[in-house]
Amino acid sequence: MVIDSRSSDATEEIARELGARVVEHPYRGNIEQKNFALSQASRDWILSLDADEAITEPLAREIRSLLAAPPTDVGGYEINRVTYHLGRWIRHGDFFPDWQLRLFRRGAGEWAGVNPHGRIQLEGTVRRFRGECEHRSYRDLADQIDRIQDFSGIQARASHREGRPARLRDLILRPPARFLRAYLLKRGYRDGVPGLVIAVATAFHVFLKYAKLWELERVQPREDAARNAGKARRAS
């Protein structure tokens, strides 16, 4: 089954030609879209995949073997994603390992958390597969930076709605801490130059998220008040 948010490319046609059931649904958020997908599923087990993910053949064999005789004491299974970026598979840093709960019993879980990165909230025991899921998230570095710009804004607005304060120490300390974690503690340096670029980009993402939260809390209200005052003067 493919949930298509009224895409303008050939997604729907290709999916139908390959035998998928296509359901059109307007995009209202990552979590909302995936929970809608859950409501449309009818089989006992659900394998949830994003459009930039693909199951490897070893993992496919594991899943087929499991579903042929599923255990009764397990609610779901985590899959390790490996990301292809900047010309290589990234196997260190913040990108790997990347365990994602993706196969689970229908009715045992739903998507929760904060957009754009939700998680499955599950009832029951969780196990892990040995096989991997291929993740081709970015076309290139420019695409990653565009995604950082988009996702940091979504995260900042979500934090602002929840009333989280914008603190100077978050702007100063969290970005370098994230770089050190990704590049040194999680050995991102072992991925060569791509590992360095990813660690810097990840730290930049963290900085933008808190900078945009500060802007929403401190700058935007003043600008809104100035605009409203200007409108009031013109009206009088």
C-alpha positions as CSV (number, residue, x, y, z in Angstrom):
1,M,0.0,0.0,0.0
2,V,1.3,3.5,-0.9
3,I,0.0,6.6,0.7
4,D,0.4,9.4,-1.9
5,S,0.0,13.0,-0.9
6,R,-1.1,14.1,-4.3
7,S,2.4,14.0,-5.8
8,S,3.1,15.6,-9.1
9,D,5.5,13.0,-10.4
10,A,4.7,9.4,-11.6
11,T,4.6,7.9,-8.1
12,E,0.9,6.9,-8.3
13,E,1.2,5.3,-11.8
14,I,4.4,3.4,-11.0
15,A,3.0,2.1,-7.7
16,R,-0.2,0.9,-9.4
17,E,1.7,-0.8,-12.2
18,L,3.8,-2.7,-9.6
19,G,0.6,-3.9,-7.9
20,A,0.4,-1.6,-4.9
21,R,-2.9,-0.2,-3.6
22,V,-2.6,3.6,-3.8
23,V,-4.5,5.8,-1.4
24,E,-4.4,9.6,-1.9
25,H,-4.3,11.7,1.2
26,P,-3.2,15.3,1.7
27,Y,-0.1,15.7,3.7
28,R,-0.7,17.2,7.2
29,G,2.5,16.1,8.9
30,N,4.8,13.1,9.1
31,I,3.1,11.5,12.1
32,E,-0.4,12.3,10.9
33,Q,0.3,10.8,7.5
34,K,1.7,7.5,8.9
35,N,-1.1,7.1,11.4
36,F,-3.5,7.5,8.5
37,A,-1.6,4.7,6.7
38,L,-2.1,2.5,9.8
39,S,-5.8,3.1,9.6
40,Q,-5.9,1.8,6.0
41,A,-3.9,-1.4,6.7
42,S,-5.8,-4.7,6.9
43,R,-3.2,-7.4,7.5
44,D,-2.0,-8.7,10.9
45,W,1.5,-7.3,10.6
46,I,2.6,-3.8,9.3
47,L,5.9,-3.0,7.7
48,S,6.2,0.8,7.6
49,L,8.7,2.3,5.1
50,D,9.4,5.8,3.9
51,A,9.8,6.6,0.2
52,D,13.6,6.8,0.6
53,E,14.0,3.4,2.2
54,A,14.4,-0.1,0.7
55,I,14.6,-3.5,2.2
56,T,17.7,-5.5,1.4
57,E,17.3,-9.2,0.3
58,P,18.8,-10.6,3.5
59,L,16.3,-8.6,5.5
60,A,13.4,-9.6,3.2
61,R,14.3,-13.3,3.8
62,E,14.2,-12.7,7.6
63,I,10.8,-11.0,7.4
64,R,9.3,-13.7,5.2
65,S,10.6,-16.4,7.6
66,L,9.2,-14.6,10.6
67,L,5.8,-14.0,9.1
68,A,5.5,-17.7,8.1
69,A,5.4,-18.5,11.8
70,P,5.2,-15.3,13.8
71,P,5.9,-15.5,17.6
72,T,3.0,-14.7,19.9
73,D,5.1,-12.9,22.5
74,V,6.6,-10.2,20.3
75,G,4.9,-6.9,19.4
76,G,7.5,-5.5,16.9
77,Y,10.9,-5.6,15.4
78,E,13.6,-2.9,14.9
79,I,15.5,-2.6,11.7
80,N,18.9,-1.0,11.4
81,R,19.1,1.6,8.6
82,V,22.3,2.3,6.8
83,T,22.4,5.7,5.0
84,Y,24.1,6.3,1.6
85,H,25.4,9.9,1.4
86,L,28.3,11.8,-0.1
87,G,29.4,8.8,-2.2
88,R,29.5,6.1,0.4
89,W,27.5,4.1,3.0
90,I,27.8,5.8,6.3
91,R,28.5,3.4,9.2
92,H,29.6,5.6,12.0
93,G,28.7,8.9,13.7
94,D,25.1,10.0,14.3
95,F,23.9,8.2,11.2
96,F,24.8,4.6,12.3
97,P,23.6,2.5,13.9
98,D,20.1,3.8,13.3
99,W,17.6,1.3,14.8
100,Q,14.0,2.0,13.7
101,L,10.9,0.1,14.9
102,R,9.3,-0.6,11.5
103,L,7.6,-4.1,11.7
104,F,4.9,-4.5,14.2
105,R,1.5,-6.1,14.9
106,R,-1.5,-4.1,13.6
107,G,-3.2,-2.5,16.6
108,A,-0.2,-2.8,18.9
109,G,1.3,0.5,18.0
110,E,0.9,4.0,16.5
111,W,3.1,6.9,15.5
112,A,3.8,9.5,18.2
113,G,6.4,12.2,19.1
114,V,7.2,15.5,17.4
115,N,7.2,16.2,13.7
116,P,9.1,15.6,11.4
117,H,10.7,12.7,13.3
118,G,8.0,10.5,14.9
119,R,8.4,7.1,16.5
120,I,6.2,4.1,17.0
121,Q,4.7,3.8,20.4
122,L,4.3,0.1,20.9
123,E,2.8,-2.3,23.4
124,G,4.8,-5.6,23.7
125,T,8.3,-6.9,23.4
126,V,10.6,-5.6,20.8
127,R,13.3,-7.6,19.0
128,R,15.8,-6.8,16.2
129,F,16.6,-8.2,12.8
130,R,20.1,-8.8,11.5
131,G,19.5,-7.5,8.0
132,E,19.6,-3.8,7.1
133,C,17.3,-1.3,5.5
134,E,19.0,1.0,2.9
135,H,18.3,4.7,3.4
136,R,19.0,7.1,0.6
137,S,17.8,10.2,2.3
138,Y,19.7,13.0,0.5
139,R,20.5,13.6,-3.2
140,D,23.6,15.6,-2.3
141,L,24.9,18.0,0.3
142,A,22.7,20.8,-1.0
143,D,19.7,18.6,-0.4
144,Q,20.8,17.9,3.1
145,I,21.2,21.6,3.9
146,D,17.7,22.3,2.4
147,R,16.3,19.5,4.6
148,I,18.1,21.0,7.7
149,Q,16.5,24.3,6.9
150,D,13.1,22.8,6.7
151,F,13.3,20.4,9.6
152,S,14.9,22.9,12.0
153,G,11.9,25.2,11.4
154,I,9.4,22.5,12.1
155,Q,11.2,21.5,15.3
156,A,11.5,25.1,16.5
157,R,7.8,25.7,15.9
158,A,6.9,22.5,17.7
159,S,9.0,23.5,20.7
160,H,7.5,27.0,20.7
161,R,4.0,25.6,20.8
162,E,4.9,23.4,23.7
163,G,6.3,26.5,25.6
164,R,9.9,25.4,25.7
165,P,12.1,28.5,26.4
166,A,14.9,29.6,24.1
167,R,18.1,29.6,26.2
168,L,21.5,31.1,25.4
169,R,23.3,28.0,26.7
170,D,21.5,25.8,24.2
171,L,22.8,28.0,21.4
172,I,26.3,28.0,22.7
173,L,26.8,24.5,24.1
174,R,24.5,22.1,22.2
175,P,25.9,22.5,18.6
176,P,29.6,21.8,19.6
177,A,28.5,19.0,21.9
178,R,26.6,17.4,19.0
179,F,29.7,17.7,16.8
180,L,31.9,16.1,19.4
181,R,29.5,13.3,19.9
182,A,29.1,12.5,16.2
183,Y,32.7,12.9,15.1
184,L,34.7,11.6,18.1
185,L,32.5,9.6,20.5
186,K,30.6,7.9,17.7
187,R,33.7,7.7,15.5
188,G,32.4,9.7,12.6
189,Y,36.0,10.3,11.6
190,R,36.1,6.7,10.3
191,D,33.9,7.7,7.4
192,G,36.6,10.1,6.2
193,V,35.6,13.5,4.8
194,P,31.9,12.5,4.5
195,G,32.0,11.8,8.3
196,L,33.4,15.3,9.0
197,V,30.9,17.0,6.7
198,I,28.0,15.1,8.3
199,A,29.1,16.0,11.8
200,V,29.4,19.7,11.0
201,A,26.0,19.7,9.2
202,T,24.4,17.9,12.2
203,A,25.8,20.5,14.6
204,F,24.5,23.3,12.3
205,H,21.1,21.6,12.4
206,V,21.1,21.8,16.2
207,F,22.2,25.5,16.1
208,L,19.5,26.4,13.6
209,K,16.8,24.7,15.7
210,Y,17.6,26.7,18.8
211,A,18.3,29.9,16.9
212,K,14.8,29.7,15.2
213,L,13.2,29.0,18.6
214,W,14.9,32.2,19.9
215,E,13.6,34.1,16.9
216,L,10.1,32.9,17.5
217,E,10.2,33.8,21.1
218,R,12.0,37.1,21.1
219,V,12.1,38.6,17.6
220,Q,8.8,37.6,16.0
221,P,6.5,39.0,18.8
222,R,8.2,42.4,18.4
223,E,7.9,42.4,14.7
224,D,4.2,41.4,14.9
225,A,3.6,44.2,17.5
226,A,5.3,46.7,15.2
227,R,3.1,45.6,12.2
228,N,0.0,45.8,14.3
229,A,0.9,49.2,15.5
230,G,1.5,50.4,11.9
231,K,-1.9,49.1,10.9
232,A,-3.6,50.8,13.8
233,R,-2.0,54.2,12.9
234,R,-3.0,53.8,9.2
235,A,-6.6,52.9,10.3
236,S,-6.8,56.0,12.5
